[in-house]
Amino acid sequence: MFLEALGSALLGFALAWAAVHRLSGRLPARGRVLVTGSLGAVFGALVTHGALGPGHFLATLTGAVAVAAVLLSLLLRPASRRLRRSAAV
């Protein structure tokens, strides 16, 4: 279980780091994103390990990455758009 938690934390951190570099303008502070990715992945590993039981290392890491991605997507802000006004108004 320790290796699953450590591996999932590293995968969550890597996913959050990639999100920060790819979507930096749409995310909050870098530290908050990195912590959310790591803790979300550990929580996802815990839930997946509890559901599947021991012996499913790759499935546990897949569940961890999925939960981390969902939590990181909740941090995204909408892209800034210019308001378009109709010529008739």
C-alpha positions in Angstrom: 0.0 0.0 0.0 2.9 2.3 0.7 4.2 2.0 -2.8 0.8 2.6 -4.3 0.4 5.8 -2.2 3.9 7.1 -3.1 3.4 6.2 -6.8 0.0 7.9 -6.9 1.3 11.0 -5.2 4.1 11.3 -7.7 1.7 10.7 -10.6 -0.7 13.3 -9.2 2.1 15.8 -8.8 3.2 15.2 -12.4 -0.3 15.6 -13.7 -0.7 18.8 -11.7 2.7 20.1 -12.9 1.7 19.5 -16.5 -1.6 21.2 -16.0 0.1 24.3 -14.5 2.4 24.6 -17.4 -0.2 23.9 -20.0 -3.1 26.0 -18.5 -1.4 28.5 -16.2 -3.7 31.3 -17.0 -6.9 29.4 -16.1 -5.7 27.9 -12.8 -5.3 29.4 -9.3 -1.9 29.6 -7.6 0.7 27.0 -8.5 1.0 25.6 -5.0 -2.7 25.0 -4.6 -2.8 23.1 -7.9 0.2 20.9 -7.1 -1.2 20.1 -3.6 -4.6 19.3 -5.1 -3.2 17.0 -7.7 -1.1 15.1 -5.2 -3.7 14.8 -2.5 -6.4 13.9 -5.1 -4.3 11.1 -6.4 -3.6 9.7 -2.9 -7.3 9.9 -2.2 -8.1 8.2 -5.5 -5.6 5.4 -4.7 -7.2 4.9 -1.3 -10.7 4.6 -2.7 -9.6 2.4 -5.6 -7.5 0.1 -3.3 -10.5 -0.1 -0.9 -12.8 -1.1 -3.8 -10.5 -3.5 -5.6 -8.4 -4.9 -2.7 -4.7 -5.7 -2.8 -3.0 -7.0 -5.8 -4.3 -4.5 -8.4 -1.4 -2.1 -8.6 -1.9 -0.7 -12.1 -5.7 -0.4 -11.6 -5.1 1.5 -8.3 -2.7 4.0 -10.0 -5.2 4.4 -12.9 -8.0 5.2 -10.4 -5.6 7.6 -8.6 -4.8 9.5 -11.8 -8.5 9.7 -12.7 -9.5 11.2 -9.4 -6.6 13.7 -9.6 -7.7 14.7 -13.1 -11.3 15.3 -12.0 -10.2 17.4 -9.0 -7.8 19.4 -11.2 -10.6 20.0 -13.7 -12.7 21.5 -10.9 -10.0 24.2 -10.4 -10.2 25.4 -14.0 -11.7 28.8 -14.6 -13.5 29.7 -17.8 -11.4 31.0 -20.6 -11.6 34.8 -20.9 -13.8 35.8 -23.8 -14.5 39.2 -25.2 -18.1 40.2 -25.1 -19.6 40.4 -28.6 -22.4 42.9 -29.0 -24.9 42.9 -31.8 -24.8 45.8 -34.2 -28.6 46.1 -33.8 -28.4 46.9 -30.1 
